[in-house]
Amino acid sequence: MLTSTLQRPVVALLLGFWLPSFLCQTTPPTQDSKIKFRLAGYPRKHNEGRIEVFYQGEWGTICDDDFTLANAEVLCRQLGFVSATAWSHSAKYGAGTGKIWLDNVICSGTETSVEKCHSRGWGNSDCAHNEDAGIVCKDERIPGFVDSNIIEMQVDENRLEKVRLRPLSSGAAARLPVSEGLVEVKQKEGWAQICSVGWTLKNARVVCGMMGFPSERAVARALHSGHGPYRIHSVSCTGKEVHLSACNMEFSKPNASYPCAGGGPAIVSCTPGPQFTPGRNPKRRHKLGLLPGKVRLRGGASTGEGRVEVLKGTAWGTVCDDRWNLQSASVVCRELGFGSAKEAFTGARMGQGMGPIYMNEVLCAGEERTLWDCPHKTITSEDCQHVEDASVRCNVPYMAFEKTIRLSGGRTRVEGRVEVQTRNGTKTWGLICGDGWTVREAMVVCRQLGLTYASSGLRETWYWDSSNVTEMVLSGVKCVGDEMTLADCRHDRSVSCRRAGAQFSAGVICTDTASDLVLSAPLVEQSAYIEDRPLHLLYCAAEENCLSKSAAKANWPYGQRRLLRFSSQIHNIGRADFRPKLGRHSWVWHECHRHYHSMDVFTNYDLLDLNGTKVADGHKASFCLEDTECQEGVSKRYECANFGEQGITVGCWDVYRHDIDCQWIDVTDVKPGNYILQVIINPNFDVAESDFTNNVVRCNCKYDGNRVWLHKCHFGGSLSDEEERLFEHYPGQHNNKIT
């Protein structure tokens, strides 16, 4: 309520007899009210927005009268942030809808909940929605709170609950995805049809986007009669909306249905993206948003979600989340063959990227063909960091993938022995041979079941024996890890399993989050050099097999070995800590170096000739996997000293310096020439990650017999396909002038 400062004392004096009940009311909520809070509005980031309260089954707002930073402090803590930095008045983030639940809120700042602050009481307000209060929270989470960095379409369920396409025939219903049908809307009274009078292709575009389709097409036929009921009329969309509820429309009164004079039920026909067209080729690498183009998604668990990355020149980079919204996210989704955006995420919700950040303050209208067509700012490193990388979750067509696979015997619904439905028409279930089964295959199973990431792929499942399914129906399954279904992976033509018995069938354990390791390519390039190291200093390294085979024939302790040395800086940019596969009870003590190995092979180092043949190699066991350094605001959790826990925290990195044992390739037997240096982290996929494609760093390498030069070092997936092909066909350097 807009009241001048001169008027307020007068009002207080005149109404003093009821002030105690007005400003001292701290009415506790009823047991069934289930109070919740959220941030809403536009434009905003995940830690700011209009504050909305869910009370007695309805979302509403808080009036800005008497609002203070202390109020914002209490509300930010309830949202899971450590503190508040600012608040706003006069509906800065847009006017809300529904009730204004609280007015004249006065908090001291120490309250555990806003309902313990003084106010008029629930639902007692004299404000309008142009006085809705907003808050800005410090972008730091209280430990244990689930992330709230989600921007989603907030649907008024009193108007629309769900939207669906009902196929025009029973034959069409059997074919997935359903891309054409009657538009039906679920309301409290049940499913209703929309009157087609005034229906446009722009309306169809919105519905198609919700159903997971990038575009609409003209309907070949129209129905001029239908059963109804027609409870929605005169729908008018601009085509930019991400949900039908955001369009203008007229509603029949409750329990009433008006005829559709001169029309019939609205019908929509949509064009599926290439991932979902009948007869799609599973070998095409477009399954998770990898269509050839200048935009892609990385790090997501499910089809159609991930961190947004854009191609500029020859290198991929990320998008900063300032002013990131559903319209911009929808442009990305449609460009990649999905529908409109279901949710837009800020704060690196799908993990942090590496390398450049190309775009900031992207402001799409929602109808652009590509994200690059949208107004945006180019940025500097001062503007944004990778903790602000934007990501999306797109609407995807329903394909019933989860109906052909299931888990059995697990302690919870997210683990168990994998059972697949056979294709012989009998709808019987069978097992998958565990031989060669890895976490990459498990990733596809968890995705297909809608259970996000995989934490383990198990080759033996004798402890999960609870099903009468015993027949092996698949073997030799090999997945890249980004496939939509297990059927998209390679497998044996006929079942061949080395170990018989259901106890040797494949199993999985799924999880909500996963780690993601990336090696710093610039550090490898900058730190490489050649060292001639005396043999008498290499006894421990020889014991751990860190020298080439010819070292065994050397005249110990005389002579030397030539080593290509470099530093490794391994970042965890994922959403879960990277932990060794085995617990400390299984770690191996090495007396010579006096340390524990938590993983036999953590990194492989290879030197390849230009034909791809390995000429020298090395490896690194994870003798001390720990947090060497962390981003600002992130605390170290893992330290190896005194038999401490090993791992890499999210937002931290582990550094293996160039001057420690085994951090090298023994190149004593390598002739001068042009080579490719290749470093692979977690090479055996022992530990689950959200993205394995970025686990390799490759460099062009010139060795003249005395010195070494590395150039064009890059991690997997950081370059354009064309630039990667140029790297693969590297002709070699004819001089030592590396640019």
PAFIVO-637176 format. One record per atom (N, C-alpha, C): x negated, y negated, z negated. Coordinates in steps of 0.05 Angstrom, whole numbers, plus 5000, padded with zeros to 4 digits. Example, Ala and Ser with C-alpha at 12.3 -4.5 7.8 and 13.67 -1.06 7.14 Angstrom:
PAFIVO-637176
473651144844/475450904844/473650664844/474350454858/472750214857/474249994843/
END
This chain:
PAFIVO-637176
498350245000/500050005000/498249755000/498849565018/497249325020/498249115001/496949074978/497748884959/495348704953/495648444954/493448264950/492448274921/489948194917/488748204890/490148004871/491347784882/492747594866/495447714856/496647874872/499247984865/499048204845/496848354845/496748604829/497048554799/495648344787/496048304758/498948244751/500348084769/503148014764/504848264764/504348434784/505848684786/505448844761/502948854751/502349014728/503748904703/503848644701/505248524677/508248574678/509448534702/512248574705/513148854700/511449044708/512149324706/510649464684/509749314665/508049434644/509449654628/512149634627/513549834611/513450114623/512850134649/512550404661/509750474670/507850294664/505050354672/504050614660/504550674634/503450924623/504151164639/506651184648/507351414664/506351404692/505651164702/504751124729/501751194731/500151084713/497251114715/496051324697/497651444680/496551634661/497651914667/499051944688/500252204694/498152384706/497752614694/495852814704/497353084706/499653074720/501353304721/499953544733/499653764717/498354004727/500054134749/498754244769/500254384790/501554634779/503654714792/504954964785/503255194794/503755434783/502055664788/502155734818/504455694831/504655784859/504055564879/503055334870/502555114888/500155154906/498055294896/495655354911/494555104924/493554924908/492454674918/489854734934/489654614958/487354634974/486654364986/484254324995/483354075006/481954115033/482153915050/480753935075/480153645085/478353635104/477753375118/478853395146/480153175155/481453165181/480852895194/481952875219/481752615233/479652615255/479352385267/477652355291/476852065294/474352005302/472052185305/470752225277/469652455273/468452505247/466452735249/464752775229/463053005226/464253185204/463053415200/464253605181/464253515152/462653315145/462453225118/463952965113/465652885132/467152635129/469952675141/471752495134/474352495147/476652415128/479052415139/481352365123/481752595103/482152525078/482452735057/485352835057/485753095060/488453205060/488653415038/491053425026/491553605004/493853795011/493554045004/495654245008/496954294981/499454224979/500954244954/503754334959/504754534944/507454644947/508054714976/506054844989/506454955016/506354755038/505354505033/505354305054/502854125052/501654075075/499353895076/500253605076/498753435061/499353155060/496752995055/497052735050/494652565048/494652425020/492552255017/492252094993/492151795001/493651624987/493651344994/491151204984/490250994998/487750854991/488050654968/490450614957/490850424935/489150504911/487550324901/485850364877/483650584881/483250654906/481250874912/478450764906/476750934896/473950864889/472051084897/469451024895/467451224901/467551454881/468451394857/468751604836/470851814846/473051714858/475051904869/473752084890/472151954908/470852104929/468952314918/467552244896/465752434883/467252694875/469452654862/471052884853/471953054877/473052914897/474053054920/471853194936/469553074939/467353204954/466453454939/466353444913/465553684898/467653904902/470153834903/472254034908/472054154936/470954004955/470454104982/467854264985/466254264963/463854424964/461354264969/461553994970/459153834974/458153734947/455553664946/454353594920/455253324910/455853134928/456652874919/457952714942/458852474937/459952294957/457952064963/458051964987/456351734994/458051495001/460651525008/462351305015/465251385016/467051195019/469851255023/470951035042/473251095054/474350905073/477350865068/478350635077/481150565073/482550525100/485050475099/486650395122/486450595145/486550855138/486651075158/484351045179/481951015170/479650995188/479451235207/480251475197/480051715213/482751795225/484451595228/487051645239/489151695218/491651635225/493851675206/494651965205/495152065180/495952335177/498952365181/499952605176/502852665177/503752795152/506352825149/507452965126/507452785101/507352915078/507552765052/505052605047/505452395031/503152265018/503252354989/501552554983/501852694958/500952534934/498852374937/497852224914/497451934920/497951764901/497651474904/496451364878/495051134880/493751004857/492151204840/490551364854/488851564841/486451414828/485951464803/483751344788/482251564774/479751624783/478051824771/475651694757/474551824737/472051724725/469651824741/470052044756/467952154772/466852414760/467652474735/466652714721/468752944721/471152884731/473253084731/472553324749/473453554741/473053794757/474953824780/477253674779/479153684800/480753424801/481653344825/483053084827/485653084812/486853324807/489453324792/489053254763/486453234754/485953154726/485452854725/485552714748/485252424749/488052294744/488052044737/490551894734/491651824761/494351834763/495651774788/498651724783/500151664804/503051644801/504351914797/502952124803/504152394802/504652494830/505052754833/505252884859/507752784874/507252684899/509452604916/510652334910/509552184890/510651924883/508851714895/509651594918/507951404931/509751194945/508550944947/509950734962/508250654986/506550834997/504750785019/505850885045/504550795066/505050905093/502451045102/502551195123/500151345132/497951175143/498550915149/496350745157/494650655134/495250765110/493550715086/492250965076/492051175093/490851425085/487851385079/486951505057/484151485048/482451685062/479951605066/477951795077/475451795059/473852005061/471452025045/469152115062/466652055053/464252145066/462552285045/462052535048/460552695029/457652725037/455852755018/453052815024/452953095037/451453105059/451453355075/449553565062/450353645038/448853845023/450854005007/450854275011/452854445000/452254524971/454254554954/453954674928/453554964932/451455084920/450855374924/453355544918/453955724936/456155904933/458655824947/458855574957/461155484972/460955575001/463155665013/463255735041/463255475057/461855475080/461655245097/464355135104/464654875105/467154755113/466654575138/464654635154/463954465177/465454555202/468154575199/469854665221/471754445228/471854385254/473854195264/475854365281/478354375272/480254545285/482854385289/484454495308/487054375313/488854425289/489854215276/491554255253/494454245262/495654475264/498354505276/500454475254/502454315261/504754295243/506554545247/506354735228/507654985232/510754955229/511654735220/514554685220/515554645248/513754565266/514654525294/513954775311/511454865309/510555095325/508755265307/509255525307/507455705293/505555845312/506655975333/504956115352/506056075380/504356105400/505156095428/504156345441/505756455459/504956705473/505956695502/504856875519/505856915546/507157195546/509757195553/511057455555/511157535584/509857765591/509757845619/512457865632/512557815658/515057815673/516058105678/514358305676/515158575681/513658765662/514659005659/513359195642/510659285653/510459285680/507959355693/505759155688/506558895688/504658685683/503658695654/505458785636/504658795607/502558995603/502359205620/500359415616/497659325626/497459105641/494959015652/493958785635/491458815625/490258595609/487958475625/487658205622/489158035605/491857955618/493757875602/496357775612/495857485619/495857425645/495257155654/497657005666/499957145666/502357015677/504757115661/506656925654/508957015640/510556775630/512756845616/514456645603/512956525579/513056265576/511956135552/513956155529/513156285508/514856315485/513556195460/515056065444/514155935420/515456055395/513856115375/514956225350/515555995331/518055985322/518855805301/519955965278/520755835257/521755975234/524256145241/525756055262/528056205270/527456445288/524956465297/524156685315/522956575341/522656745361/521356675386/523456525404/522556305415/524356145432/522956075459/524556025479/523455955505/523555645509/521955555528/521755265534/523355205559/524955005559/526454925583/524454825604/524754915629/522854855650/523354585663/525454445656/526054185668/523853985660/522453875679/520253695674/517653825668/517554095670/515054245665/513054185687/510554135680/508454065699/506054255696/504254225716/501754385715/499954295692/500254045684/498753945661/499654095635/502154145633/503154305611/501954585612/502054695637/500954975641/498054985634/496554775640/493654765634/493154795604/494854665588/494554685559/495154965549/497355085559/498055355551/495955555560/494955525585/492855715594/490355695577/489655445569/487255415552/487655555526/490055545514/490555685489/490355985492/491056085516/491056375521/488256475529/486356295531/483556375537/482856345566/484356205582/483856175611/482855895618/480855865635/479755605641/481555425657/483355535673/484955365691/487655495697/489455325708/492155405714/492455425745/494655545753/495355545782/498355525785/499155445808/502055415813/503455685811/505855685800/507355925797/508755995823/508456245831/509556335857/512656335857/513856375834/516756385833/517656255807/520156175807/521356055784/523956195777/524456205751/526956325741/528856105734/531256115746/533255905741/535255985720/534756215709/536556295686/534856455667/535656455643/534156605623/535856635598/535056815581/536656875558/536456655537/534256495538/533856305517/533056445491/533356325468/534556055464/532455845472/533555625483/531855395490/531855195467/529855215451/529755025428/527754805434/526254815456/524254605462/524854515491/524954245494/525554125519/523653895525/523453815550/522053575558/519153565548/517753785552/514953795543/513353615562/511553455551/509953265567/507153265556/505353405570/502453415562/500853245581/498553145572/496653005590/494753205604/494653445593/492753645603/490153655588/489753455570/487353445555/487653565527/490053635519/490553735492/489454025490/488654095466/487654365461/489854545449/492154435444/494354595433/497054465442/498954635447/501554535457/502854355436/502354395411/503554235390/502753945391/500453885405/499553605407/501053455430/502653595446/504053475468/506753355458/507853165472/510453055466/512553265475/514653295459/516753485466/519253425448/521553525457/523953485442/524853755430/525753755405/526553995392/529553995387/530754235390/533554265382/533654255352/535954195342/536354195313/536154485303/535354515278/535254785267/537754945271/537455195279/539655385284/541355295307/540255115324/541855025348/540155075373/541455125395/540055165420/541655025442/540354865458/541654715479/541054845506/542954835524/542454955551/540354805566/539254945586/537154825603/538454765630/539854535631/541354465655/539454415678/539954565700/538254535724/535554665723/535154825703/532554965701/532855235688/530555345680/530455605667/528155605648/527155845641/524955855623/522355775636/520655635622/518055545633/516255795637/515055805661/513156025668/510455905673/508356045665/505655955669/504056175682/502356095701/500456285714/497656165711/495856325700/493156235694/491056385710/488756255714/486556385728/484456475708/483956735706/482056835686/479156755694/477456735674/474656695679/473356945690/470956925702/469757165714/469257395695/468957335669/468557545650/470957725646/473357625654/475757765648/477457835673/476257795696/477757865721/477658165724/479758285735/479858575740/477458665756/476258885748/473958995763/471358845757/471258705734/468858545727/466458735726/464158625733/461758775734/460358745707/460258955690/459058935664/456058875664/454758915687/451858875689/451158575692/453158415699/452658125702/452358005674/450257845671/449557745645/451157495638/453757525638/455357285631/457257355608/456557555593/458557665574/459157475551/457157345540/457557175517/457156875523/457756795547/457356515554/454756475568/453856665584/451256645598/451656615628/453856495636/454256445665/452156265675/451156305699/449156125710/450255845711/448755655701/449655375701/447955215682/448954985673/447354805657/448354795628/450154975620/451154995593/451255295585/450555355560/450755635551/451355635521/452055865510/452455905482/450456105471/449256045448/447356225436/447956255406/447256495395/447356535366/450056615355/452156625371/454756695361/455057005358/456957085342/457457375338/459357475358/461457325366/463557415383/463457295410/464857415429/465157305456/466357025454/465056835469/466156565470/465556385447/463456445431/462656265410/459656245409/458656025398/455856005395/454955715394/452355675390/451055415391/451055315420/451855065424/451854955451/449054875459/448154975482/445554905493/445954815522/444454605530/444754485556/441954485570/442054515596/439554525612/439054255624/436654155619/435753895630/433053945643/432853915669/430453975683/429954275683/427754355670/427054645669/427354765641/428254605621/428254705594/431054675581/431754865564/434254855549/433954705523/436054555516/436054405490/438754415478/439154285456/441654295441/443154025442/445454025429/447253785428/447553705399/447153455393/447553355366/450553335360/451253375334/454153395327/455453125321/454052905324/455352645319/457652605338/460052555327/462552515341/463452765357/462352995351/463053245365/465953305358/467553375378/470453425373/471453645391/474053705388/475253925403/475453875433/475653625441/475853565470/473153625483/470953545471/468353595482/467753895482/468554025459/468154315457/469754465478/472154365485/473754495505/472554475533/471254255539/469854235565/467754445567/466254495546/464254715546/465654985550/467755035536/469055295537/470155345565/471555155577/472655195604/470455225625/468255075621/466055095640/464855375640/465055505617/463855775615/465855995621/468255925630/470156135638/472056215616/472056075593/473956125572/476255925572/477855925551/480055735550/479155475536/481055345523/480255105508/478955195482/477954995468/476555055443/478455115420/478055325407/479655385383/478555235359/475955225357/474655075335/472054945346/471454715335/468854585340/467254585314/464754645315/463154665290/460854455291/460254355268/457954175264/456054295244/453754165240/451954255220/450654525225/450054585251/448654835259/450055075248/452755085251/454255315240/453455575253/452555565279/451655815292/448655835293/447355715274/444455725273/443155485287/440755425279/439355195291/437855275317/437755085335/436155135359/433255055355/431655105375/428855015375/428454855400/426454675400/425854515423/427354255424/427954145448/429153885450/432053875442/432953635434/435853575430/436453365451/438253425470/438653265493/440853065491/443053135477/445452965478/446452895450/447552665447/448652575422/451152405428/452952405408/455452245411/456852305437/457152565443/458652645467/461552585463/462752445482/465552375480/467052445506/467852695508/469352795531/472252715529/473552665551/476452635552/477852895550/476553105560/477653375559/478253485586/477853325607/478553425635/476053435652/473653375641/471153385657/470553665665/469153695687/468353955697/465954075682/464253895672/461953985658/461253795636/459953885615/459253715592/457453485601/455853525621/454053305631/455653075643/458153125650/459852905661/461052725640/460852805614/462052655593/460152425584/461352205575/459651995564/458052095540/455552025539/453852115516/451451945514/449951975493/447451825489/445152015489/442951925502/440452075499/439251985472/437752165459/437052115432/434052135428/433152045405/430452075396/430452255371/428052345363/427952525340/428952395314/428952125314/429951995290/433052015288/434352045311/437252045310/438452305299/437252525307/438452785300/436252995295/436953185279/435253425275/436853675281/435553895283/436954145291/438954235269/438854125245/440854195226/443554075234/443553905254/446053785264/446953895291/445954125299/446654245325/449654315326/450954245348/453754295352/454254575363/456554695356/457254955366/460354965369/461255185382/464055205389/465055495385/467655525382/468955785384/471355745404/471255885426/473155845447/475456035445/477755955456/479956145459/479156345482/479456605476/478856805496/481356975500/481757095524/484157255529/484157505511/486457595504/486657835488/486258075507/484358245501/483658475518/484058745504/484858745479/485358995464/482859165462/480459045462/477959195461/477759355435/478959255414/478659385388/480259645386/482059695405/483659935403/482360185413/479960155426/478660395437/476260475420/475960355396/473660415379/474560385350/473360535332/474160515304/471860615287/471960545261/469960645241/471360825222/469961035213/471161225194/469161285172/470261335148/468661435126/467161235110/467160985118/465660775104/466960705077/465360585060/466360495034/468160255037/467660095058/469359855064/470059865093/471759685102/472659675130/470459595149/468259485139/466159375157/463859575161/464159825152/462060025156/463360295162/461660465174/462660735178/461460865203/462261115207/461561265231/463161165255/461761125278/463061015301/464561225316/467161185321/468761365337/469961215361/469761335384/470761205409/472861375421/474661245435/476861385449/475961485476/476461735481/475561855507/477261745530/476161755554/477561635577/479061845593/479462075583/480762285599/483862275598/484862065586/487762025586/489162155562/487762315546/488962455524/488862285498/487462065499/487161885476/486162045451/484162205455/482862345433/480362185426/479362235402/477062085392/474562265390/472262135394/469762285393/467562115381/465262245377/462962115363/460862045384/458961875374/456661795391/454161915379/452462035396/449962145387/448161935375/446961985351/445361785338/442561755349/441761935367/438961915378/438561645392/436561495384/435961245397/437761015390/439661065372/441560855364/440160635348/440560375355/439160155341/441159945333/440159735321/441859515312/443059365336/441759385359/442859255383/445559385392/445659645391/448159785397/450259725375/449359715350/451159655328/452259375331/450759185341/451758905346/454158905364/454059075385/456259085404/458759205391/458359415375/460559545361/461959345343/460359205326/461559015307/463058795322/461958705345/463258495361/465858595372/465858835382/468258955394/470558985374/469759035349/471759065327/472458805314/471258585323/471858325311/470658305283/468458445278/467158445251/464458295252/464258105269/461957925272/459358075277/457258025260/454658135266/454258415254/452058545262/451358805251/448958755232/448958895210/446658895192/444959145195/446259365205/444759615208/445959785230/444359935244/445160135262/444060405252/445660595245/444860835231/444961075249/442861235248/442661475265/443661725251/443961705225/445061935209/447361835192/449561975192/451861885177/453162115160/451462295150/452462525135/453962435110/453362195099/454662105074/457361965080/458161955106/460761835113/462562035126/462462285117/464062495129/466862495117/468662365131/471462355121/473462395143/472562475167/474262495190/474162775202/476262855215/476263115228/475163105256/474162865264/472962835291/470162935290/469463125307/466763255306/465363265333/466863215355/465663255381/464163005390/461663055400/460062835411/461062775440/461762525445/462762465472/461062255486/459062145472/457161955485/454362005474/452361965491/449661975482/447961785499/445561735490/443761565505/444761275508/446361175490/447460905492/445260705488/445060525508/442960305506/444260045514/444259855495/445459595499/443359375498/443859165513/442058925510/442758795484/445258795476/446158675451/448158455455/448558355480/450458135484/452958235499/453258495502/455658605516/458158565500/460458535514/462958505500/463958765488/463458995501/464359255491/462159455495/462459675481/460459895484/460660015512/462959995525/463260105552/461559955572/460659705565/458959555583/456059635581/455359805562/452559895558/451960135575/449460185579/448560435593/448860675575/449360905587/449461155571/449061395590/448561625578/448061865594/450561945610/450162055634/452462145649/453762385636/452162565625/453262785609/451962785582/453462875562/452562855534/450163035530/448062915519/445663075512/444562965485/444963125464/444263035437/442263225425/439963115417/437763285407/438563425381/440063295365/440863415339/443963445339/444863685336/447663745336/448863685308/451463655307/452863615282/453663325278/456063295266/457163025262/455462855244/453862985227/452262825209/450062665223/449562735248/447562585264/448862405285/451262325279/452562135297/452061855288/452561655306/451861375302/453761245282/452661065266/454260905248/453360615247/454960445236/454360165234/455160045207/453859835200/454659665178/454759375189/457059255187/457458985198/457258775175/456758525183/456358315163/457258045176/457857855159/458757595168/456557415180/454157455170/451957275179/449457445187/447657315201/445257455209/442957255210/440557355207/438157195210/437457155240/435556985246/434656945273/431856825272/429856985280/427056905279/426256795306/424756575305/423556455329/420756365323/418856435340/416056365337/415556095349/413955925336/413255665347/411255705370/412255655394/410555685418/408355465419/408855215412/406655015413/404355085395/404955195371/402755265353/400955485364/402155685377/400555895389/398655765410/399755585426/398255465448/395955295437/396555145415/394554955405/392355085389/392855325377/391055435358/389255655369/389555735394/388155965405/385155905409/383456105403/380556075408/379356355407/376856365416/375356625416/373356625393/373156845378/371156875357/369757145361/367157135358/365457385357/364957445327/366257655318/366257715289/364557965283/362657935264/360858165258/362458405248/361558645256/362958885248/363058935218/360958835204/360958895175/363158735160/364458555174/366758405163/369458525171/369358745186/371858855198/372659125188/371459215166/372059485156/375059515149/376159325135/378959335127/380759315152/380059145171/381659125195/381659385211/379359515211/379259775225/380959985212/381059975185/382760165170/385660125177/386459885183/389259825189/389759825219/387959935235/388259975264/388659705278/387159505270/387459245283/385259185304/383759385311/381659355331/382259545354/381159495378/381559675401/380159935396/380860135412/379860405409/376860425411/375660255428/372760275432/371160195407/372460065387/371059995363/370160235347/371560465351/370760705337/368060815346/367260735370/364660825381/362460625376/363060415363/361060205358/358960295338/356660155336/354560225318/354960075292/356860165276/357560035251/355160055231/354559855216/355859595214/354659375232/353059465252/351659275269/353459205293/352858975304/354458895328/356758715320/358558665339/360858485335/363158565353/365458445347/367758475365/368658195373/369558175398/370657915407/373657905403/374557705389/377357685381/378657435393/381057465404/382757235412/384557175388/384056945375/385456885350/387356645355/389556645339/391456425341/393256445316/394656235310/396456225287/399356285296/400856395277/403656455282/405356315261/407356165270/409256035251/412056135258/413156305240/415656435246/417956305231/419756185246/422056035234/424456225233/425956195211/428556325209/430656115214/431856105238/433755905245/436656015245/436956255233/439556385233/441356295210/443056485202/445056415181/444756595156/442756775156/442256945134/439256975130/438357025106/435457065101/434557315116/432057305126/430857535139/429457695117/430357945113/429258115093/428058375105/425958485094/424958745104/427058955104/426859145123/428859355124/428859525099/426559575088/426259745064/425859585039/426959675017/426559544991/423759584981/423059444960/420259454950/419359734941/421259904934/420560174926/419260334949/419660234974/418560384997/416260235010/415360014998/413059865009/410460025004/408559995022/406060145021/403859965012/402360054992/400059904982/397559964998/396259755007/393659785021/391459685003/389859864994/387759794974/385659614986/384959665012/382759515024/383359215024/385759145034/386458855034/387958785009/388658984992/390058944967/392658784971/394458904986/397058794990/399059014998/401658944996/403759125003/404759065032/405159285047/406459255073/409459315070/411159115077/414059155074/415259255101/413759225123/414559325149/412059425163/412159655175/409759755189/408859575211/410759485227/410059305249/412059075248/410958835243/412658595243/412358435269/409958445280/409358295305/407558465323/408058465349/406258585369/404958365385/402358395390/400858205407/399758355431/400458265455/399658395479/398258205498/396158295512/394958145534/395458295559/396858175578/397758315602/396358185626/395658355646/394758235671/397158125687/396558005710/398757865724/400658065737/400058325737/401858525746/403658635723/403158535699/404658635676/403458865661/401058955669/399759185656/398259085631/398559235609/397359165584/394359225586/392659025580/389759065580/388559055552/390058945533/389158945505/391658885488/391558975463/393858925445/392958905416/394758815400/394358805371/397158815358/397158825331/399658825317/399258715289/401458635277/401358525250/403458655233/402558785212/404458885192/405258655174/407658665163/408558435146/407458475119/404858415116/403558465090/404458265069/405458035078/406357835059/408457655073/410857745073/413057595086/414257405065/413757145069/414556955049/415156675061/416256505045/416756225053/414256055049/412955995071/410555825069/411455535066/413355445083/414455175081/417455185088/418854975080/421754965086/422554685095/424854665108/425954405115/426654255090/426953995093/427653825070/430353915059/430553945033/433054025021/433354325018/431554485029/431654775027/429454865008/430155034989/428255134969/427155404977/424555444971/423355704976/424455914958/424856154969/426056374953/424156614952/422356644971/420756884972/417756814970/416456954952/413556924948/412357194941/410257264955/409157534952/407557584927/406557374915/404757404892/406157574870/404457734856/405457904834/407758084842/407458204866/409358394876/412158264878/412158014887/414657874890/416257964913/418857884915/420557944937/419457824963/419857974985/418957875011/421357805028/421057595045/423157515063/422657235073/424357135091/424256855101/426956735097/427156525082/429756395077/430656235101/433256215105/434356045126/433255765123/432155645144/431055375143/428155365134/426955605131/424155615123/422555765144/419855755141/418155905160/415756025146/414856245157/412456385147/410156335166/407856265156/405556205173/403456415169/402656555190/400256725190/398056565204/396156475188/393956315198/392156475216/390856325234/388956455254/386656585240/385956515215/383556615202/384056845183/386356975185/386757215168/386457465185/385857685171/385357935185/387758025202/387258135225/389158245244/390858045258/390457785253/391857575268/390257515293/390157725311/388457705334/389057925354/387857905378/387658125397/384658175402/383858425399/381158505404/380658505435/379158315445/378758285475/375958355482/374558515465/371758585471/371458705498/373358865507/373159015532/374558875555/375558635551/377058495572/375158325589/375558345615/373858195634/375057915637/373357725644/374357455649/376557455671/378557275668/380657275688/383057125678/385257155693/387857035686/389757245675/391057185652/392657385639/395257245628/396957415616/399257315602/399057415573/399157225554/399257305526/402157325517/402857545504/405557595495/405657665466/407257525451/407657565422/410557635417/411057865404/413857955400/414257995370/416157855358/416957885330/419058105327/418858255305/420958465300/421358635325/419158745336/419258875363/420959125364/421159265342/422759515341/425659475332/426459215330/429259145322/429859275295/427859285277/428359415251/430259255234/430258995237/431958815221/433958675240/436458665232/438458545249/438058245251/438558145276/438457855281/440757785299/441557525299/443757445316/442957425345/440357395350/439357355377/436557475379/436257685395/433557805399/432157695423/433557545440/432257455465/430157245459/430257105436/428256895431/426056995413/425757265410/423657375393/420957405406/420757325431/418257355446/417257085454/414657045452/413256805462/411256905483/411256765506/409456845528/407856595537/405356635543/403556415552/401956505575/401356315594/399256355614/396656325600/394756505606/392256515592/389956535612/387956365609/385456375625/383156435606/381656635612/379256725597/376856725615/374856565608/372456545626/370156705616/370556865596/368457025585/367256915559/367756655554/366856525530/368956375515/370756245531/372956085519/375656175531/377756085517/380456155526/382155905527/383955895546/385855675549/388655795551/390455705535/393255785537/394955545547/396855595564/398655385573/401355505581/403355335582/406155405587/407155615567/406355595542/407455765522/410355695517/412055895515/414955855511/416156105500/418356065485/419756305474/421956385493/422856635490/424756745509/427356585510/428256525534/430756385538/430456085536/428055975532/427755685530/427555545556/426855695578/426555575604/428855655623/429155495644/431155565665/430255825679/432155955692/431556205706/429456155728/429655925741/427755865762/424955815751/424755675729/422155635717/420955895706/422656065696/421656325686/420556495709/421856475732/420856625756/418156515765/417856255763/415256135770/413056235751/413856255726/411956355706/411156645712/413156805719/412657085725/410757125749/410956935768/409356955792/406956775791/405956725767/403656555762/401256655777/400056495795/397856585811/395156585797/395056455774/392556435759/391256165763/389556095744/388055835745/385355875759/384755685777/382155695790/380155515777/380955355757/379155195742/380155185713/378755035697/379555015668/381054765662/382154625682/383654385677/386654455674/387354505649/390154585643/391754335637/393954295651/395654065646/398054155629/
END
